[in-house]
């Protein structure tokens, strides 16, 4: 009756107003009901009332070496939320927010990009190969050396990266795009179209405005995963294991890093014999599960070695056995006795070990508070880097041929090559000159090798004399035919001026010694820092003082101190207790976007080691990390990392994805790479913007990762997820 009466009233002259009132009332009711349903459907795996420190804690506003963090004097364990962020509070949605069953199909990713490109005249195909092939690709490089190999570039301030990302092409050129205001492909298409018009004598075509970039992850995309079918199988390293080369180039495998044109979106399988939970530290120093690292070459190798035995399901490493005759402890102590200034664990903190053998050298030095990074040479007959990582020792894998190693200059206190067969004197001494680049002024090179090639020894003596390395000791091992030589790099440039022959020459002043990403090795000597304001002019403080002693060359100590205090509070208040991580199972950790190493420093009292990764497009803070006595490496996350699958127990990604929005063609490939790096049962702690974490949670669920904890505050959030044993 009421409705009929309302209809009759509506027919009267003033019925229009009644209609509008009714519509407005119904609309308000609908909005109220919808808001109630939305709030009730929001769910998370774990809700917390803390984690107010989820916003990005630091940023760098200095160029290259002079990078830093925000210096607000606020509580380092909590964030300072901008006022405008309080207007709209984001929150995580639970499993019922996903569309479909959580599986995703990677074939739908580039539909919008294709639509953009269709509007451009197809004549651009052949005008400029660089524009067509690869700006913002994942760094695919051919096997041959190209003159545009030097991709290390001047870094943008960290707090500006979100607004202006750097995009690299294959020839090392840098293209900058404004995030949110433009699209790289659209700008390139416009440039190509203008080239075509110029060639045709016509007027330049213009594109009105720039198209905005879409979200990093498209929540509408559905993913279906498949297993990688590669020759390397469960040990696949995408940028090192060349899987598709012509027959003539097969002999060139593993010689240089060469990445696929696109990120591998397949999942690396588990070992065929199954995968078991790794032996906990410190028991893993003495034994590991053989099936986790088994491969045919290793099986044949251990039959000829006494320092490793296969006992039932374990590989065991007897303490009294070593690759070094007489024992590794005798070897290490004899080095310190010969050169007392070495002082393992005090004066010497960071060591690079060239080539992985039994890792006993690094294992014994670890008891002396020395961090040893083993460099597995992928072209070795038997690469034991995977064994070292499984045991809980730091290691990376890299070819060592013509390109620089991914480390800054002058950061290693000592470099060791045991049972060394590296031809240091070949190719103009490039390999030794590369060690000279990364060795700290006054640092030590310890070389043990057999006396089986007199010509090679003479060539090595000539080369070391030409770069002014001083021989501190030369002795033969009393238990074997191995000789040990200890060299020291000069501490000043004076000795270079005294050389009769200026060969190798000094590098040019504009030659950046820290440029290391896809940069060819140089046959020149970098000058040694002379003034106190230059990094490397003075030796760091003894460990552990150097962790919190900030050098004079650091331009803004307050930012480093703020970063250190922030992570100390965050780790103690949140990470160690509130994330749901079983830290007794954690040994190998990677900080995927480190700035000053504050996260690693906060964990220094835990029984863990941290690989600090400084992205190549970020400010170059890696020298600071080494100065503090921590490990690190350069990397571009648009490419695969230099290690075996299942290397890490925990991955930490603090605002990594939001810094890659304009760089990588397939951002989901980074998630796949995280799945490759992480051991089954391992954890990932991801902090970023909610617009990224929301769809990222769906991708992790499609990989069957278990979401252990989610937390959101305003537009920032945290995910803690655990990888499972699932494979498609």
Buried (B, 14 or more C-beta within 10 A) or exposed (E): EEEEEBEEEBEEEEBEEBEEEEEEEEEEEEEEEEEEEEEEEEBBBEEBEBBBBBBBBBBBBBEBBBBBBBBEEEEBBBBEBEEEBEEEEBBBBBEEBBEEEBBBEBEEBEEEBEEBBEEBEEBBEEBEEBBBEBBBBBBBBEBEEEEBBBBBBEBBBBBEBBEBBBBBBBBBEBBEBBBEEBBBBBBBBBBBBBBBBEEEEEEEBEBEEBBEBEEBBBBEBBBEBEBBEBEBBBBBBBBBBBBEEEEEEEEBBBBBBBBBEBBBBBBBBBBEEEBBEBBEBEEBBBBBBBBBBBBEEBEEBBEEEEBBBBEEEBBBBEBEBBBBBBBBBBBBBBBBEBBEEBBBBBBBBBBBBBBBBBBBBBBBBBEBBBBBBBBBBBEBEBBBBBBBBBBBBBBBBBBBBBBBBBBBBBBBBBBBBBEBBBBBBEBBBBBBBBBBBBBBBBBBBBBBBEEEEEEBBEBBBEBBEBBBBEEBBEEEBEEEEBBBBBBBBBBBBEBBEEBEEEEBEBBEEEEBBBBBBBBBBBBBBBBBBEEEEBBBBBBBBBBBEBBBEBBEBBEBEEBBBBBBBBBBBBBEBBBBEBBBBEBEBBBBBBBBBBBBBBBBBBBBEBEBBBBBBBBBBBBBBBBBBBBBBBBBBBBBBBBBBBBBBBBBBBBBBBBBBBBBBBBBBBBBBBBBBBBBBBBBBBBBBBBBBBBBBBBBBBBBBBBBBBBBBBBBBBBBBBBBBBBEEBBE
